[in-house]
Amino acid sequence: MFFRNSVRSFVSESAELSSKKLKTQLTKTPKPLLPNNKLVFGQTFTDHMLQLEWKQSQGWADPKIVPYGKLSLDPSATVLHYGMECFEGMKAYKDKNGNIRLFRPDMNMNRLLKSSKRLTLPSFDKNELLECIKEFLKVEQRWIPSERGYSLYLRPTHIGTQNSLGVGPSNASMIFVIASPVGPYYKTGFSAVSLFATKKYVRAWPGGTGDAKVGGNYAPGILPQIEVAKDGFAQILWLFGNENNVTEVGTMNFFIYWVNEKGETELATPPLDGTILPGVTRDSIMSLAKEWGIKVTERALPMSAIVKASEEKRIIEMFGAGTAAIVSPIKRIRYEDKDIHIPLDPKKPESQAGPLTQKFADTILGIQYGEIPHKWSVVVE
């Protein structure tokens, strides 16, 4: 494998990214809107996309909003050979007054910049990129569903576009943002999931890219997912290390609400040790729990501790957390050929979510739609 020499510092560039230079080219053939009940995640896209290009010799070109269409890349582009790609997942909402809202977009910009630096992609002004995204949303506002539970999913993506083979920092890159109207993850209410705890495959490891949102973290997880789905499991519970520590649930962060070994009621989640993606929803749940007076702990969670807690009936609730679903209740884990059954709501046998899980979902959803006043909900003006 040939490694390119490069003297470029991947955090410096010439022209800075500026939202004031944004140019807009509107489509002449707007697409018809689909009814909300026909929306399928990630299959319908809006009329336009936001595009920003960078070259080492020139810095950032003027950002532009253009009609949605195919990208033109050379077959030798670094993204196609060395996985030089990172992305974000965020949503725009429309409140009852018709205002466009974003949920903690600063965290998405921070993480995209961190992921870009991890891949030696060029730095950018986070605030300026966010301003470009806000202008993009104004152009595409007819695509943002007004019905509660529906939203416009945004996918900012940063790729290396240098036209040459050889491993090294790319001398050209592109950020683009596409948007897709989506419905609620659970259209008829929660449906608790069953997990398969795997030791056969590993999602991430210390010193790797588990804490960056890079495309290379996701493709290798497809085969394990297909394998467990054949046996009726909705997701993989990723483990790591000699103690089989829990890391993530599919592509979500993991939470357990239990009585710990000291007899304390606690909401626990794995620590950000480099193998865990620092999720926006994860951080939001931890912050809300602390406000509500709940003990929150970031700690190692070996499967042996979870098995013992189950045997001693100390598990209260368990769920995954992420942008798509907010929370996903867990009802069963298959581990070493045995099933661990997780309580949902003992007071409501028909319920598919525990009361704390439900409270997190209701509160975050209320904030996202501006029903609960909160600094996390940012109005696009």
N, C-alpha and C positions, 0 to 999 in steps of 0.2 A: 504494500500500500504506500502510495506516494503522499508525503506530508508537505504541504505548501509552506514556504517561509513567508512570514508577514511581520512587518514592523508596526502595523497599525495598532493603536490602542483602541479596543472595541468600545470604549466609553467616550471617545471624542469624535467629533465630526465638524464639517464646515458650517454650511447654512443650518440654522436651527429650525425645527418644526414650528410653524406658525399657523394658527387657526384663522388669523386675519387675512391670510393669502388664499383661503379656501375658494375654489371655483366650482360651480355647479352646472352640469349639463343634464337637462331633464329629458326623460324618454318621450318619444313621440307616439309610443304605443303602450299606454298603461294597461296593466293586467286587470282582469276582473277579480274582485274579492271573493274568497270562498266563504260559505256560511260557517259559523263557528263550529257547528257539529260535524263538519267535514274536515277539520284541521287535523293533520297527523304530524307529529313532531319531526321537524327538519325536512319536510318534503315540499313545502310551499315557500317561495321566496319573494321578497318585495321587488319593486320596480328598479331600484337603484342599489349601488354599493359605494362605500367610501374607500378611496385608494390613496396610499401615500408611498412614494418611492424614494429610496436613499441610494446614493453612490458615494464611495469613499472620497472621490476627487471633488465632489460638489456639495455633499451634505444632503439635507432633505429638500426635495422639490416641493412645489406648491401642492398642497393636498387638493383632492378633487372628488366630487360626487358625480358619478357617471351611471348610465343605464347598466343594470345588472347584465353581466355577460361573461364569456369565457376569458380566462387569463392567458396571456401569451408568454410562454417560458421556453428557453432553449433546452433541448434534451440533456445538456450537461449541467443544468442549474443545480446548485449544491443541495437544495431542498429535496431533489429527487433521488439523490445518491447517499446523503449522509444524515438524513433526518433533521436538517436544520430548520425546525419549525416549532413554534409554540403558539398557544391560543388562550382565549378566555371564553367564559360562558356567563352572560349577564342578561337581564331582562328589563324591558321598559313596560310601564303600566299606565293605564288611563284611569284617573279617579272619577268620582261621580260628577265632578264639575268640568270634566273634559281636559284636565291638566295632564301633561305627560310627566311621569315620575320614574326615577331610577333608584335602585336600592344599593346604597353604599358603593357607588361606582369608583370612588377613590381607591378602594381595596383591590378592585379588578385591575386598575391602572398600575398600582404598586406591584401586583403579582406579575402582570405582563412584562413590566420592565425588569423585574428580577429574573423571570424565565428567559428573557431576551439576553441578558447579561450572561446567564449560565451557558448559553449557546454561542457566545461571542457575537451576537447580533447587535447592531448599533443602538446606542441609547437614544432616548427621545424625551421631550418635555411632557410629563404625564398630564398636566393640566391642559396643555394645548391639544393633546390627542382627545381628551375628554370633551373639550369644547367642539372639536370637529364632529365627534359622535353625537353631541347634542344637536348640532345643525343638521346632521344626517337624519336624526329622529324627526325634526320639524318637517323635513322634506317628505318623510315616509309616514307621517302621523295618521293618515287614513288607514294604514295597515295595522295600527295598534287597536286590538279589540277593546270595546268599552265594557264588555260583560265581566263581572267579577270571576276570577279564576283563570281568565285568559290574559295573554300578554304577548309582547313581541320579543322573541329570543334574539339576542345579538351575539355574533361570533367574531370578535376581533382576532386576527391571525397575523403572525409575523413570520416571514419566510426568508431564507437566504436565496438570492437569485443570481449569484456570480456564474458566468458561463465558462466553467472549466472544471476538470477533474482534479482530485487531490484534496486531502483533508487539511483544513485550515480556516481561519476567519474569512467570511465572505466579503468581497469588496462592493457588494450591492445587495439590497434587501427591499422587501415590500411589506407594508402593513395594509391589510384590507379588512373591511368590516361588512359582513352580509347579515341579513335579518330575515327571520322566519316567524310568522304568527303561529302561536301554539295554544293549546288548551290545557286544562288542569291535568297533572300527572295521574291523579286518581279521579276519574270522571264521575264515579258513583260513590265516592267516599273511600276511606282507607281500605287497603287490602294487605294485611300483614304477610311478610315474606319468610320463606325458609332459606337457610344458607348452608353451603357446604364449606367447611373449614379445611383448606387444602395445605398440605405440606409438600406436595409434589411440585408446585410452581411457586415462584416468588415474584411479587409485584415490584418491589424496590429494595434497596440495600444502602447502608451507610456510605456516604461519599458519592452516591449515584445522583439521579435526577428525580427522586420521588417527591421532593418538595417543590418541583417546578412543573408547570402545566405544559409539558412538551408532548408532541404527538407520539414519540417513541415509547411513552409509558402505557399507551392504550392498545395498540395493535397486538402486542404479545398476550394481552388478557382475553382476547376473543376466543382462542382455542380452549382454554380452561373453562370459560363460560359455556361454550357449546357442550363440552363434556358433562358438566354438572346439570345442565338444563335437561339432558336426556333422562335424568333420574328425578326430575321434578323440582329441582332447586332453582330459585330465582336469581341468586347471586353467589359469588365466591366470597368467603370470609378469608382475607389474606392474612397469612401468618409469617413470622420471621424469627429466626434465631433458634438456639438450642432450647429455649423455654417456650417456643411456639407462641410468641407474643402476637396479639391481635394488632393489625395495622389499619387496614381499611375494609370497607364493605363494598365490593364491586368498584365503583368509581366514587363512593361516598365516604365521608368521615364516620367513625364509629363512636357511639355513646352507650354507656350502661348506667342505669339508675339502680342502685342497690344499697344494701347495708354492708359496709366493708368489714374487713377482718377485725377492726377495732370497735365494731358496733355502731359506727357513724353512718347516717344516711348520706349518700354521696352521689353526685353525677360525675362519672369518670370518663376520660377519653385519652387515647394514646398521646404521648408528648410529641412536639415538633422536633424530632431528632434527625431530620434529614430524609426520613423514609415516608413522611406524612405530608400530604398537600395541605397548606394552610388555608382551609376553606373559608369563604365569606360567611356562609351559613354556620359553620363550626364556631367561628368567633362570635357571631350574633347570639347563638344559643348559650355559649358560656357567659357572655355579658348579661343576658336576660336572667339566667339562673342565679347569678351573683346578686342582681338587683332584687330578686325574689327571696333572697336569704338562703339559697341552697348552697351547700358546700360543693365546690367544683374543684376537681383534681385532675391534672395532667400526669398520668402515671403509666408505667408498664402494666399491661394486662395479659399475663400468661393464661393460656387455656386451662391450665391446672387450677388457677384461682377461680375461673368462671365455672368450671365443673364442680368445684367444691361449694361455691356459692349457690349453685343450682340444687345440689344435694341437701344443703342446709336451708333451702328456701329463702335465700337472702336477696335474690334478684327481684326487682320491682318492675322495671321496664328496660327495653333495649331498642335502639333505633339507629338508622343511618341518617346522615344529613348532607344535603347538597342543593344546588341551585334548582335543579329540575323539579324535585318533589318537596323541597324544604325538609321534611322528615319522612322516613320510611320505616314503619314499625316492623320489628323482627319477632317472629313467633316460635322459630325452631332453628337449631344448629345441629348439623350432622358432624360429629367429630370422632375420629377413630372408631367408626362403625356403630356409634351410639348416638341417640338423639337427645339433645338438651332442649327441653320445652321451656319457653319464655312466657311469663305471664303477660296478659294484655290489660284488661280492666276487670278485676274480680267482681265489681259491683254491677257490671253490664256484660254478661256472658256473650252477648251478640256483638260487642264492640270489637273493632279491628285495630284499636290503638289505645294505649294507656292514657290516663288523664294528663300526665305531664307532657307526653308526646303531643297530645291534642292541643294542649295549651301553647306549646311552642309554635305549632302550625298556625293556630288562630291568631296569635299575637304578631308573628312575622308577616302573615298575609295582611293583617289589618294595617301594619306599618307600610307595607309595599303599596297599598291602594290609598294611602293617605287618610284612612279612617281613624287611625291612632296617631296623633301628632308625634313626630319623632325626628331627630336630626339625621337619622339614617335615610329618610325618604327625601330625595333631592328633586325639586321641581325644575323641569326644563323650561327656561324662560327665553 
